Amino acid sequence: MKRVAIIQPGYLPWLGFFELMASSDAFVIYDDVQFDKNGWRNRNRIKTPHGIQWLSVPVLTRGRNKPRNNEITIKDLNWRKKHLKAIFQNYRKARYFDEVYPMIEKSLQVDSDRLIDFDMSLVQGIADYMKIRTRIMLSSDLGIEGEDRAMRLINVCKHLGATHYYNGAAGKELYRKEDFKEYGITLEFQEYKHPAYSQLYGDFVPYLSVVDLIFNEGGGSLDIILSGRNVI
């Protein structure tokens, strides 16, 4: 069996993103599809003593006709200092701050103005920290086109020799298992059950950036992530 996951990029993604990755043999970042300006490509949330704080990367989208994820550029690279300051201030008392913060800081030292380069650097840095060995790649590097949404995913799976395609829960509204089965591919959906873990600042809050987990749980983070795994 070979399982492939295909998902759009994310900035400091949530736990479920990394469950998809760790549960797959190949993890494809879907960087050459249309950017979702109201999604999670350039933002996520952390926990503070005063509640939830959004970390958003300022991007340029105006005047562009349906730009793809890998075409999105950043307005001003000064945002990095603001994000690092917010992370430092709110997690400096976390148990694993001393080993996690330098990794986040290093991952943000990207010489680029493209959002995808920062997303990829952070995702790879966090995956390496948690010892996730899944192969990570960009869909744009595969050179697979297709007007039909489902057929393009099928073609990516076929190109990578997949027997199983592991999709996020939102895919249940978009794709049919029968269409994939026709090509010998089993379509699976993630039904993630968010685990609780040690957090700073009061009551537990789910669905934050994975950095909240790794600052508080360190090397045990991957086991916690996988404890929420549920495939349907």
N, C-alpha and C positions, 0 to 999 in steps of 0.2 A: 504494500500500500504506500502511495505517496500523496501526501496532503499539501495543497497549495492554498494560501490565503492571499487575497488581493484587496487592498484597502487604500483609500485616499490618504495623503499625508496629514499629519497633525502636529501641532506645536505642543511640546511637553504632554503627550497624550495620556489618556486615562488608563486604568488597569486592564480593561477589556482589550485594548489595542495590543498590549503585550501578551495577553493570553492567546489571542489569535496567532501571534508570532511564535510563541514558545510551543504551541500545539501543532505547528506546521513544519514541513520539510523545506519549503521555500516560501518566502514572504515578499510579495510584490507591492511596492508603493506605486499607486496609480497616479502618476504625476502628469500624464498627458491628457487628462480630461478637464472639463470646465471647472474653474475655481468657484467655490461656494463662499461668497463673502459673508454669509451669516452662519457659517459652520465653524469647525474647529481647526481649520488649516493654520490660522495665525493667532490663536488665543487659547487660554485655558485658565483654570482656577487653582488658587492655593488657599490655605487656611491661615488666618491671623487671629490675634486676641480679640479683634473687633468683628469677626465674621469672615465671610468669603471675600477674596480680592481677585479681580480679573487681571491677568497679564496678557496684554494684546500687543502684537507687533503691528506698527503702522505701515500699511501697504498702499500701493498705488493701483487703483482699478479704474478710475474715471477715464473716459475717452478711448477705452479699449473694447473691442468687440468680442465678448465672451472669451476672455483670456484663460489659458490653461494654467494648472497649478504651477508648472515649471516656468511660466512666463511672468509670474507675479514678482514685482520688485518692491523694495522697502524704501519708505520715504526718507528716513533719517536713522542712521546707525547709533545714535545716542540712546535709543531705547534699551540697548544692552545694559548700560550702566543702571538704568532705572529698574530693570528686571532683576539684575544681580543684587542690587541694594534691597529690593523687596524680599527676595529669597533669603539673603543674609540676615536681615532683621527678624524675619518671622521663623526661621529654622535654626538660628545659631545655638539654641538651647536643646535642639533635638539630639538624640543619642548618637546618631551616626553622621552628624554634621561635618566633622573633620575629614571624613573619607569621601563624602558625597559632594560637598560644595566644590572642591577643586575640579572634580570631573565635570560638573555643570559649567563652571567658569571656563574650563578648557574647551568644552564643546561649543561654546558661544564665540570663540575666537576664530571665526570664519572670515576669510578675505573675499567677500562677495556681497552683492546687494540683492541676491535672489532669496526669497523666502524658503524655497525648497532646499537650498543648501544648508540653511540653519536647522530646518526640520530634520533633515537627514543626519546631520552631525549630532544633534541631541538624541535622536532615536538610536543611532549606532552606539553612542557613548553610554546611554542607559542600558541598552541590551548587553553590551560588553560587561558593564558593572554587575549585572544580574546573572552573567554567564549563560546567556541565551545564545546558542550556537547556530540557530537557523540562518540560512543564507538570505540576505536582504538585497533586493535589487529594485531598479526603477523600471516601470513599464515602458518608458520611452527608449530604454536601451534594448528592448526586445524587438522593436520594429514591427509590431503587430497592429494592423489597422482593422477597421470594421465599422460600418454604420450602425448595425444592429447591436444594441447594448449587450444582450445576453451572448450573442454569437462571438463577440470580441473576447469576452471572458472565457468562453469555451476554447477559443483559439489559443489564448494564453495558457490555459491548462494543458491543452494538447501539446503545445510547444515545450512545456516543462515536464511532460510525461506524467501528469497528475492522474490519479485514480479518484481522488476526492478533492472537492473544492469547498473550503471552509469560509463561509460568508458571515457578515455581521447580521444582527437581528433585523435591521431595516430592510435587508434583502428579501425578506419573506413577502414584502409587498411588490417586489419587482420581478422576481425570478421564480420559475417553476421547476421542480425537481425532474419532471418528465423531459424537459428540453435538454437537460444535461445528461440524463440517463441514456438518451438516444446516441450519445457519443461516448458511452462507457464511463461516464464521470458521475460519481455520487455527490449530489449537492447537500451540504450540511449547513445548518444555521447555528450561530452562537446564541445561546440563551443564558447569558452570564448572570450568576447570582453573586452580587457584590459582597465580598467578605469584610468583616470588621477587623480592625487592627489597632495598635496603639497610636494615639494621636495626641498632639498638644492642644491646649485651649478648650477644655470642656467636652461636651457631648460629641459623639462620633458623627462625622459628616461624610457621606459617600460621594462617589463620582467626581473626585478632584483629580488634578494632575498626578501622575505616578510619582512625582518628586515628593509629594506628601508622604507616600508609603516608604520610599527608600530612605528618606531622612530619619524616619522613625523606626524602621525595621531592618535596615541595612541588608546584609547578606541573606537574610531569611525572606526577603521580599518575593522572590519568584515562587516559593512554595505557597505563600499566601495568595498570590495571583492565581495560581493553578487550582487552589482550593475552591474557586468560584466557577470552575469550568463546567459547562453543561451544554451538550451538543444535541440538537434535534434534527 
